[in-house]
Amino acid sequence: MVYSESSTLESKRKAANRLAAWKFNTAIPHALEITLSLLTVILEDEEIAANSDPSPSSSKTTFTAFGSRSSLALRQAYALAIVRLVNSLVDPLQQGVFARPIAAIAAQIGLPAWFVELRHQATHEDLPSLLVLQEAARE
């Protein structure tokens, strides 16, 4: 196990550093690369939360029309990692002349349908909320 949900911030950081060092030295399996992507964004999210100042006078975060920059960047990073996760599980089973629906392949391998829906939303519609993406990353 690389890390668990109950792992401390420091142990998650060590796991990410270990995976990044391994990736630097050699090609790593796609599953570990996806794990590194998810772990990296979870770490960034937890570090932002730990260092955030909820007071209105705080100048730590710059706001735009889309919300905080950190929030948008986190949503994009979570979404990309989840899209890559779903694609990496489904694509190897996409065989034959005609493409099968991703939902059908996902059901075949036991991937929850809401992951496929989240992937579809992140790819083709509005970016899902940060809370939904955080929940998916922790599943």
VMD Tcl script that builds the backbone (N, CA, C; Angstrom):
set m [mol new atoms 417]
animate dup $m
set s [atomselect $m all]
$s set {name element resname resid chain x y z} {
  {N N MET 1 A 0.853 -1.173 0.000}
  {CA C MET 1 A 0.000 0.000 0.000}
  {C C MET 1 A 0.902 1.241 0.000}
  {N N VAL 2 A 0.591 2.156 -0.866}
  {CA C VAL 2 A 1.370 3.392 -0.965}
  {C C VAL 2 A 1.028 4.324 0.185}
  {N N TYR 3 A -0.255 4.481 0.465}
  {CA C TYR 3 A -0.744 5.298 1.573}
  {C C TYR 3 A -2.186 4.920 1.824}
  {N N SER 4 A -2.708 5.349 2.952}
  {CA C SER 4 A -4.121 5.105 3.233}
  {C C SER 4 A -4.783 6.423 3.588}
  {N N GLU 5 A -6.103 6.410 3.613}
  {CA C GLU 5 A -6.861 7.627 3.918}
  {C C GLU 5 A -6.485 8.170 5.288}
  {N N SER 6 A -6.124 7.277 6.210}
  {CA C SER 6 A -5.780 7.709 7.565}
  {C C SER 6 A -4.326 8.166 7.683}
  {N N SER 7 A -3.578 8.102 6.603}
  {CA C SER 7 A -2.182 8.529 6.632}
  {C C SER 7 A -2.069 10.005 6.965}
  {N N THR 8 A -0.987 10.344 7.631}
  {CA C THR 8 A -0.732 11.742 7.947}
  {C C THR 8 A -0.254 12.471 6.704}
  {N N LEU 9 A -0.273 13.776 6.778}
  {CA C LEU 9 A 0.210 14.595 5.671}
  {C C LEU 9 A 1.665 14.245 5.361}
  {N N GLU 10 A 2.452 14.062 6.401}
  {CA C GLU 10 A 3.875 13.733 6.208}
  {C C GLU 10 A 4.058 12.374 5.542}
  {N N SER 11 A 3.285 11.372 5.936}
  {CA C SER 11 A 3.440 10.053 5.312}
  {C C SER 11 A 2.965 10.076 3.858}
  {N N LYS 12 A 1.937 10.875 3.561}
  {CA C LYS 12 A 1.504 11.026 2.169}
  {C C LYS 12 A 2.593 11.722 1.354}
  {N N ARG 13 A 3.228 12.721 1.955}
  {CA C ARG 13 A 4.305 13.428 1.266}
  {C C ARG 13 A 5.464 12.470 0.973}
  {N N LYS 14 A 5.803 11.628 1.934}
  {CA C LYS 14 A 6.877 10.646 1.729}
  {C C LYS 14 A 6.519 9.669 0.618}
  {N N ALA 15 A 5.264 9.230 0.602}
  {CA C ALA 15 A 4.823 8.310 -0.448}
  {C C ALA 15 A 4.910 8.970 -1.817}
  {N N ALA 16 A 4.482 10.234 -1.904}
  {CA C ALA 16 A 4.562 10.962 -3.186}
  {C C ALA 16 A 6.006 11.144 -3.609}
  {N N ASN 17 A 6.871 11.464 -2.672}
  {CA C ASN 17 A 8.292 11.635 -2.995}
  {C C ASN 17 A 8.913 10.322 -3.466}
  {N N ARG 18 A 8.523 9.224 -2.831}
  {CA C ARG 18 A 9.040 7.908 -3.225}
  {C C ARG 18 A 8.597 7.571 -4.655}
  {N N LEU 19 A 7.315 7.786 -4.948}
  {CA C LEU 19 A 6.808 7.519 -6.293}
  {C C LEU 19 A 7.457 8.439 -7.327}
  {N N ALA 20 A 7.614 9.719 -6.975}
  {CA C ALA 20 A 8.234 10.671 -7.909}
  {C C ALA 20 A 9.683 10.295 -8.190}
  {N N ALA 21 A 10.406 9.848 -7.169}
  {CA C ALA 21 A 11.800 9.423 -7.372}
  {C C ALA 21 A 11.862 8.196 -8.269}
  {N N TRP 22 A 10.955 7.272 -8.050}
  {CA C TRP 22 A 10.904 6.077 -8.872}
  {C C TRP 22 A 10.588 6.451 -10.316}
  {N N LYS 23 A 9.634 7.355 -10.496}
  {CA C LYS 23 A 9.256 7.801 -11.839}
  {C C LYS 23 A 10.403 8.522 -12.530}
  {N N PHE 24 A 11.202 9.252 -11.761}
  {CA C PHE 24 A 12.337 9.978 -12.325}
  {C C PHE 24 A 13.379 9.011 -12.882}
  {N N ASN 25 A 13.537 7.862 -12.208}
  {CA C ASN 25 A 14.578 6.910 -12.582}
  {C C ASN 25 A 14.166 5.921 -13.661}
  {N N THR 26 A 12.876 5.651 -13.769}
  {CA C THR 26 A 12.427 4.640 -14.718}
  {C C THR 26 A 10.948 4.845 -15.040}
  {N N ALA 27 A 10.496 4.164 -16.036}
  {CA C ALA 27 A 9.058 4.197 -16.340}
  {C C ALA 27 A 8.338 3.404 -15.258}
  {N N ILE 28 A 7.264 3.969 -14.756}
  {CA C ILE 28 A 6.501 3.269 -13.727}
  {C C ILE 28 A 5.174 2.803 -14.318}
  {N N PRO 29 A 4.589 1.768 -13.726}
  {CA C PRO 29 A 3.287 1.306 -14.222}
  {C C PRO 29 A 2.268 2.450 -14.189}
  {N N HIS 30 A 1.354 2.411 -15.144}
  {CA C HIS 30 A 0.363 3.482 -15.277}
  {C C HIS 30 A -0.456 3.653 -14.001}
  {N N ALA 31 A -0.758 2.557 -13.339}
  {CA C ALA 31 A -1.538 2.627 -12.099}
  {C C ALA 31 A -0.805 3.450 -11.037}
  {N N LEU 32 A 0.505 3.301 -10.967}
  {CA C LEU 32 A 1.277 4.085 -9.992}
  {C C LEU 32 A 1.376 5.540 -10.415}
  {N N GLU 33 A 1.438 5.784 -11.705}
  {CA C GLU 33 A 1.463 7.169 -12.181}
  {C C GLU 33 A 0.155 7.881 -11.836}
  {N N ILE 34 A -0.962 7.183 -11.997}
  {CA C ILE 34 A -2.269 7.756 -11.634}
  {C C ILE 34 A -2.336 7.968 -10.124}
  {N N THR 35 A -1.824 7.003 -9.361}
  {CA C THR 35 A -1.787 7.147 -7.898}
  {C C THR 35 A -0.976 8.368 -7.513}
  {N N LEU 36 A 0.155 8.573 -8.168}
  {CA C LEU 36 A 0.976 9.749 -7.900}
  {C C LEU 36 A 0.221 11.036 -8.231}
  {N N SER 37 A -0.496 11.056 -9.340}
  {CA C SER 37 A -1.281 12.240 -9.711}
  {C C SER 37 A -2.338 12.549 -8.657}
  {N N LEU 38 A -3.073 11.527 -8.248}
  {CA C LEU 38 A -4.111 11.728 -7.233}
  {C C LEU 38 A -3.501 12.146 -5.896}
  {N N LEU 39 A -2.443 11.483 -5.518}
  {CA C LEU 39 A -1.790 11.794 -4.246}
  {C C LEU 39 A -1.233 13.211 -4.245}
  {N N THR 40 A -0.669 13.643 -5.352}
  {CA C THR 40 A -0.120 14.989 -5.455}
  {C C THR 40 A -1.202 16.051 -5.282}
  {N N VAL 41 A -2.342 15.866 -5.934}
  {CA C VAL 41 A -3.412 16.863 -5.814}
  {C C VAL 41 A -4.055 16.807 -4.432}
  {N N ILE 42 A -4.176 15.626 -3.840}
  {CA C ILE 42 A -4.702 15.524 -2.474}
  {C C ILE 42 A -3.769 16.252 -1.505}
  {N N LEU 43 A -2.469 16.065 -1.675}
  {CA C LEU 43 A -1.492 16.758 -0.826}
  {C C LEU 43 A -1.589 18.269 -0.980}
  {N N GLU 44 A -1.660 18.717 -2.223}
  {CA C GLU 44 A -1.774 20.157 -2.473}
  {C C GLU 44 A -3.031 20.713 -1.814}
  {N N ASP 45 A -4.119 19.989 -1.945}
  {CA C ASP 45 A -5.393 20.392 -1.349}
  {C C ASP 45 A -5.271 20.469 0.175}
  {N N GLU 46 A -4.712 19.438 0.783}
  {CA C GLU 46 A -4.576 19.416 2.238}
  {C C GLU 46 A -3.631 20.511 2.736}
  {N N GLU 47 A -2.571 20.789 1.961}
  {CA C GLU 47 A -1.644 21.850 2.356}
  {C C GLU 47 A -2.289 23.227 2.237}
  {N N ILE 48 A -3.085 23.427 1.200}
  {CA C ILE 48 A -3.807 24.697 1.053}
  {C C ILE 48 A -4.783 24.866 2.209}
  {N N ALA 49 A -5.506 23.788 2.541}
  {CA C ALA 49 A -6.469 23.856 3.637}
  {C C ALA 49 A -5.773 24.141 4.966}
  {N N ALA 50 A -4.609 23.527 5.172}
  {CA C ALA 50 A -3.877 23.723 6.421}
  {C C ALA 50 A -3.321 25.135 6.545}
  {N N ASN 51 A -3.012 25.764 5.411}
  {CA C ASN 51 A -2.402 27.093 5.425}
  {C C ASN 51 A -3.384 28.215 5.133}
  {N N SER 52 A -4.658 27.890 4.934}
  {CA C SER 52 A -5.615 28.930 4.558}
  {C C SER 52 A -6.038 29.733 5.780}
  {N N ASP 53 A -6.326 30.978 5.521}
  {CA C ASP 53 A -6.808 31.900 6.550}
  {C C ASP 53 A -8.214 32.301 6.147}
  {N N PRO 54 A -9.224 31.827 6.881}
  {CA C PRO 54 A -10.598 32.094 6.464}
  {C C PRO 54 A -11.061 33.536 6.687}
  {N N SER 55 A -10.233 34.376 7.267}
  {CA C SER 55 A -10.676 35.743 7.546}
  {C C SER 55 A -10.799 36.545 6.255}
  {N N PRO 56 A -11.760 37.447 6.188}
  {CA C PRO 56 A -11.974 38.241 4.978}
  {C C PRO 56 A -10.786 39.131 4.635}
  {N N SER 57 A -9.950 39.459 5.620}
  {CA C SER 57 A -8.826 40.352 5.360}
  {C C SER 57 A -7.600 39.616 4.835}
  {N N SER 58 A -7.680 38.286 4.760}
  {CA C SER 58 A -6.544 37.511 4.292}
  {C C SER 58 A -6.271 37.795 2.818}
  {N N SER 59 A -5.000 37.925 2.476}
  {CA C SER 59 A -4.627 38.175 1.077}
  {C C SER 59 A -3.899 36.972 0.496}
  {N N LYS 60 A -4.048 35.801 1.093}
  {CA C LYS 60 A -3.336 34.615 0.631}
  {C C LYS 60 A -3.876 34.069 -0.680}
  {N N THR 61 A -5.125 34.327 -0.991}
  {CA C THR 61 A -5.751 33.778 -2.190}
  {C C THR 61 A -6.275 34.914 -3.055}
  {N N THR 62 A -6.016 34.836 -4.353}
  {CA C THR 62 A -6.522 35.812 -5.292}
  {C C THR 62 A -7.819 35.287 -5.885}
  {N N PHE 63 A -8.850 36.116 -5.916}
  {CA C PHE 63 A -10.137 35.675 -6.441}
  {C C PHE 63 A -10.336 36.193 -7.854}
  {N N THR 64 A -10.997 35.372 -8.650}
  {CA C THR 64 A -11.321 35.713 -10.030}
  {C C THR 64 A -12.822 35.523 -10.206}
  {N N ALA 65 A -13.292 35.664 -11.418}
  {CA C ALA 65 A -14.714 35.460 -11.698}
  {C C ALA 65 A -15.132 34.015 -11.443}
  {N N PHE 66 A -14.181 33.091 -11.419}
  {CA C PHE 66 A -14.477 31.672 -11.228}
  {C C PHE 66 A -14.269 31.219 -9.793}
  {N N GLY 67 A -13.951 32.108 -8.886}
  {CA C GLY 67 A -13.640 31.731 -7.511}
  {C C GLY 67 A -12.156 31.911 -7.270}
  {N N SER 68 A -11.652 31.233 -6.268}
  {CA C SER 68 A -10.231 31.394 -5.974}
  {C C SER 68 A -9.394 30.675 -7.016}
  {N N ARG 69 A -8.223 31.199 -7.274}
  {CA C ARG 69 A -7.321 30.537 -8.225}
  {C C ARG 69 A -6.968 29.150 -7.734}
  {N N SER 70 A -6.722 29.021 -6.441}
  {CA C SER 70 A -6.360 27.714 -5.916}
  {C C SER 70 A -7.507 26.730 -6.090}
  {N N SER 71 A -8.730 27.172 -5.939}
  {CA C SER 71 A -9.884 26.301 -6.106}
  {C C SER 71 A -10.008 25.823 -7.552}
  {N N LEU 72 A -9.867 26.711 -8.504}
  {CA C LEU 72 A -9.955 26.328 -9.913}
  {C C LEU 72 A -8.823 25.378 -10.284}
  {N N ALA 73 A -7.616 25.682 -9.851}
  {CA C ALA 73 A -6.479 24.816 -10.153}
  {C C ALA 73 A -6.663 23.433 -9.535}
  {N N LEU 74 A -7.168 23.384 -8.325}
  {CA C LEU 74 A -7.422 22.096 -7.677}
  {C C LEU 74 A -8.494 21.313 -8.425}
  {N N ARG 75 A -9.567 21.980 -8.813}
  {CA C ARG 75 A -10.636 21.308 -9.560}
  {C C ARG 75 A -10.087 20.728 -10.855}
  {N N GLN 76 A -9.265 21.499 -11.557}
  {CA C GLN 76 A -8.692 21.024 -12.809}
  {C C GLN 76 A -7.758 19.834 -12.576}
  {N N ALA 77 A -6.949 19.914 -11.530}
  {CA C ALA 77 A -6.004 18.831 -11.238}
  {C C ALA 77 A -6.740 17.556 -10.822}
  {N N TYR 78 A -7.731 17.691 -9.945}
  {CA C TYR 78 A -8.533 16.528 -9.557}
  {C C TYR 78 A -9.223 15.932 -10.780}
  {N N ALA 79 A -9.843 16.771 -11.591}
  {CA C ALA 79 A -10.589 16.299 -12.758}
  {C C ALA 79 A -9.667 15.543 -13.722}
  {N N LEU 80 A -8.497 16.088 -13.980}
  {CA C LEU 80 A -7.568 15.427 -14.891}
  {C C LEU 80 A -7.148 14.066 -14.347}
  {N N ALA 81 A -6.839 14.000 -13.065}
  {CA C ALA 81 A -6.423 12.727 -12.479}
  {C C ALA 81 A -7.555 11.694 -12.550}
  {N N ILE 82 A -8.771 12.122 -12.318}
  {CA C ILE 82 A -9.908 11.193 -12.351}
  {C C ILE 82 A -10.216 10.751 -13.786}
  {N N VAL 83 A -10.140 11.667 -14.736}
  {CA C VAL 83 A -10.337 11.313 -16.150}
  {C C VAL 83 A -9.292 10.285 -16.565}
  {N N ARG 84 A -8.043 10.529 -16.183}
  {CA C ARG 84 A -6.969 9.597 -16.543}
  {C C ARG 84 A -7.140 8.247 -15.862}
  {N N LEU 85 A -7.646 8.257 -14.629}
  {CA C LEU 85 A -7.898 7.008 -13.920}
  {C C LEU 85 A -8.938 6.170 -14.659}
  {N N VAL 86 A -10.067 6.783 -14.954}
  {CA C VAL 86 A -11.145 6.050 -15.647}
  {C C VAL 86 A -10.654 5.575 -17.018}
  {N N ASN 87 A -10.010 6.457 -17.763}
  {CA C ASN 87 A -9.519 6.071 -19.095}
  {C C ASN 87 A -8.518 4.925 -19.015}
  {N N SER 88 A -7.636 4.952 -18.009}
  {CA C SER 88 A -6.612 3.906 -17.905}
  {C C SER 88 A -7.213 2.548 -17.572}
  {N N LEU 89 A -8.354 2.547 -16.900}
  {CA C LEU 89 A -9.014 1.286 -16.581}
  {C C LEU 89 A -9.866 0.762 -17.734}
  {N N VAL 90 A -10.453 1.674 -18.492}
  {CA C VAL 90 A -11.401 1.300 -19.535}
  {C C VAL 90 A -10.719 1.076 -20.890}
  {N N ASP 91 A -9.756 1.910 -21.228}
  {CA C ASP 91 A -9.145 1.852 -22.565}
  {C C ASP 91 A -8.557 0.487 -22.939}
  {N N PRO 92 A -7.870 -0.213 -22.042}
  {CA C PRO 92 A -7.321 -1.516 -22.442}
  {C C PRO 92 A -8.390 -2.529 -22.861}
  {N N LEU 93 A -9.620 -2.334 -22.398}
  {CA C LEU 93 A -10.701 -3.253 -22.758}
  {C C LEU 93 A -11.483 -2.788 -23.976}
  {N N GLN 94 A -11.087 -1.672 -24.518}
  {CA C GLN 94 A -11.756 -1.110 -25.706}
  {C C GLN 94 A -11.142 -1.776 -26.934}
  {N N GLN 95 A -11.681 -2.934 -27.287}
  {CA C GLN 95 A -11.133 -3.705 -28.400}
  {C C GLN 95 A -12.191 -3.888 -29.466}
  {N N GLY 96 A -11.741 -4.121 -30.652}
  {CA C GLY 96 A -12.679 -4.349 -31.744}
  {C C GLY 96 A -12.748 -3.150 -32.664}
  {N N VAL 97 A -13.527 -3.300 -33.704}
  {CA C VAL 97 A -13.652 -2.277 -34.721}
  {C C VAL 97 A -14.470 -1.086 -34.217}
  {N N PHE 98 A -15.511 -1.382 -33.452}
  {CA C PHE 98 A -16.383 -0.326 -32.955}
  {C C PHE 98 A -16.153 -0.107 -31.467}
  {N N ALA 99 A -16.139 1.158 -31.078}
  {CA C ALA 99 A -15.939 1.493 -29.668}
  {C C ALA 99 A -17.182 1.126 -28.863}
  {N N ARG 100 A -16.955 0.525 -27.711}
  {CA C ARG 100 A -18.052 0.201 -26.795}
  {C C ARG 100 A -18.270 1.380 -25.856}
  {N N PRO 101 A -19.457 1.531 -25.323}
  {CA C PRO 101 A -19.684 2.603 -24.360}
  {C C PRO 101 A -18.805 2.424 -23.119}
  {N N ILE 102 A -18.249 3.517 -22.656}
  {CA C ILE 102 A -17.390 3.476 -21.478}
  {C C ILE 102 A -18.167 2.946 -20.284}
  {N N ALA 103 A -19.426 3.320 -20.156}
  {CA C ALA 103 A -20.242 2.854 -19.034}
  {C C ALA 103 A -20.374 1.330 -19.031}
  {N N ALA 104 A -20.484 0.725 -20.194}
  {CA C ALA 104 A -20.611 -0.733 -20.278}
  {C C ALA 104 A -19.318 -1.415 -19.832}
  {N N ILE 105 A -18.202 -0.882 -20.268}
  {CA C ILE 105 A -16.915 -1.461 -19.867}
  {C C ILE 105 A -16.695 -1.257 -18.371}
  {N N ALA 106 A -17.034 -0.076 -17.880}
  {CA C ALA 106 A -16.875 0.215 -16.455}
  {C C ALA 106 A -17.708 -0.754 -15.610}
  {N N ALA 107 A -18.927 -1.016 -16.030}
  {CA C ALA 107 A -19.780 -1.964 -15.311}
  {C C ALA 107 A -19.164 -3.360 -15.325}
  {N N GLN 108 A -18.566 -3.722 -16.445}
  {CA C GLN 108 A -17.931 -5.034 -16.596}
  {C C GLN 108 A -16.791 -5.211 -15.600}
  {N N ILE 109 A -16.039 -4.146 -15.309}
  {CA C ILE 109 A -14.897 -4.259 -14.390}
  {C C ILE 109 A -15.237 -3.826 -12.966}
  {N N GLY 110 A -16.485 -3.436 -12.734}
  {CA C GLY 110 A -16.903 -3.071 -11.389}
  {C C GLY 110 A -16.587 -1.644 -10.977}
  {N N LEU 111 A -16.326 -0.789 -11.941}
  {CA C LEU 111 A -16.073 0.621 -11.657}
  {C C LEU 111 A -17.413 1.316 -11.431}
  {N N PRO 112 A -17.565 2.040 -10.334}
  {CA C PRO 112 A -18.857 2.698 -10.071}
  {C C PRO 112 A -19.272 3.622 -11.219}
  {N N ALA 113 A -20.554 3.592 -11.531}
  {CA C ALA 113 A -21.081 4.393 -12.637}
  {C C ALA 113 A -20.852 5.882 -12.420}
  {N N TRP 114 A -20.857 6.323 -11.172}
  {CA C TRP 114 A -20.691 7.756 -10.931}
  {C C TRP 114 A -19.287 8.231 -11.288}
  {N N PHE 115 A -18.283 7.332 -11.296}
  {CA C PHE 115 A -16.948 7.713 -11.767}
  {C C PHE 115 A -16.992 8.013 -13.262}
  {N N VAL 116 A -17.714 7.172 -14.004}
  {CA C VAL 116 A -17.845 7.371 -15.447}
  {C C VAL 116 A -18.603 8.667 -15.724}
  {N N GLU 117 A -19.660 8.912 -14.956}
  {CA C GLU 117 A -20.428 10.152 -15.121}
  {C C GLU 117 A -19.570 11.375 -14.792}
  {N N LEU 118 A -18.751 11.258 -13.756}
  {CA C LEU 118 A -17.858 12.348 -13.374}
  {C C LEU 118 A -16.824 12.598 -14.463}
  {N N ARG 119 A -16.287 11.524 -15.024}
  {CA C ARG 119 A -15.338 11.648 -16.132}
  {C C ARG 119 A -15.990 12.347 -17.319}
  {N N HIS 120 A -17.224 11.947 -17.629}
  {CA C HIS 120 A -17.947 12.554 -18.747}
  {C C HIS 120 A -18.179 14.042 -18.486}
  {N N GLN 121 A -18.617 14.359 -17.279}
  {CA C GLN 121 A -18.870 15.762 -16.935}
  {C C GLN 121 A -17.586 16.587 -17.029}
  {N N ALA 122 A -16.496 16.072 -16.478}
  {CA C ALA 122 A -15.227 16.809 -16.492}
  {C C ALA 122 A -14.689 16.985 -17.910}
  {N N THR 123 A -14.976 16.014 -18.765}
  {CA C THR 123 A -14.462 16.055 -20.136}
  {C C THR 123 A -15.340 16.881 -21.074}
  {N N HIS 124 A -16.659 16.752 -20.953}
  {CA C HIS 124 A -17.566 17.321 -21.952}
  {C C HIS 124 A -18.499 18.414 -21.452}
  {N N GLU 125 A -18.559 18.619 -20.148}
  {CA C GLU 125 A -19.499 19.590 -19.592}
  {C C GLU 125 A -18.750 20.544 -18.660}
  {N N ASP 126 A -19.479 21.147 -17.737}
  {CA C ASP 126 A -18.844 22.023 -16.758}
  {C C ASP 126 A -18.005 21.195 -15.796}
  {N N LEU 127 A -16.929 21.783 -15.330}
  {CA C LEU 127 A -16.057 21.125 -14.369}
  {C C LEU 127 A -16.849 20.849 -13.084}
  {N N PRO 128 A -16.790 19.627 -12.570}
  {CA C PRO 128 A -17.525 19.323 -11.336}
  {C C PRO 128 A -17.029 20.178 -10.162}
  {N N SER 129 A -17.838 20.222 -9.111}
  {CA C SER 129 A -17.462 21.011 -7.940}
  {C C SER 129 A -16.254 20.386 -7.241}
  {N N LEU 130 A -15.565 21.206 -6.480}
  {CA C LEU 130 A -14.399 20.735 -5.745}
  {C C LEU 130 A -14.796 19.633 -4.761}
  {N N LEU 131 A -15.923 19.787 -4.091}
  {CA C LEU 131 A -16.346 18.776 -3.122}
  {C C LEU 131 A -16.596 17.413 -3.777}
  {N N VAL 132 A -17.215 17.414 -4.932}
  {CA C VAL 132 A -17.482 16.153 -5.647}
  {C C VAL 132 A -16.163 15.516 -6.091}
  {N N LEU 133 A -15.255 16.315 -6.593}
  {CA C LEU 133 A -13.965 15.795 -7.046}
  {C C LEU 133 A -13.133 15.270 -5.878}
  {N N GLN 134 A -13.175 15.972 -4.751}
  {CA C GLN 134 A -12.461 15.501 -3.549}
  {C C GLN 134 A -12.996 14.147 -3.114}
  {N N GLU 135 A -14.300 13.994 -3.108}
  {CA C GLU 135 A -14.917 12.725 -2.711}
  {C C GLU 135 A -14.488 11.608 -3.654}
  {N N ALA 136 A -14.499 11.873 -4.933}
  {CA C ALA 136 A -14.100 10.857 -5.912}
  {C C ALA 136 A -12.636 10.446 -5.739}
  {N N ALA 137 A -11.784 11.408 -5.475}
  {CA C ALA 137 A -10.355 11.113 -5.323}
  {C C ALA 137 A -10.092 10.267 -4.085}
  {N N ARG 138 A -10.945 10.396 -3.108}
  {CA C ARG 138 A -10.741 9.641 -1.873}
  {C C ARG 138 A -11.406 8.264 -1.898}
  {N N GLU 139 A -12.163 7.964 -2.952}
  {CA C GLU 139 A -12.810 6.648 -3.087}
  {C C GLU 139 A -11.816 5.579 -3.417}
}
mol reanalyze $m
mol bondsrecalc $m
mol representation Tube
mol addrep $m
